[in-house]
Amino acid sequence: MDIWTILQLLGIIVRALGALVFGIGVGWFTLQASEWNKGHWQFAVAAYLGLLGTFALIGHWISGAGTLGGFGLGAGLALLIWGMRGRSSAGDAGSGEAARTVMK
């Protein structure tokens, strides 16, 4: 094993981690873009289509499955984490309102 093999392996790992971080950012932006414009559903559709388009472009032009896998994991985790966090806080507020109404 020479130095070039080690550097290639390090490059593959760094590329996958970079795609993971980029995927988290894109997933977060997609959720925020759909929440900013509640009344304009076209903007939310465009944000999700942009996310899917990024998947297609990475899958077509970037070599290495680690990059696409890292991006997919990052975007999926961001959508799950921030998507569930938004629902749980909204659900807690709703249950609190119901409890206050019952107690009155």
Secondary structure, DSSP 8 states (H G I E B T S, - for coil): --HHHHHHHHHHHHHHHHHHHHHHHHHHHHHHHHHHTTT-HHHHHHHHHHHHHHHHHHHHHS--HHHHHHHHHHHHHHHHHHHHHHHHHHHHHHHHHHHHHHH-
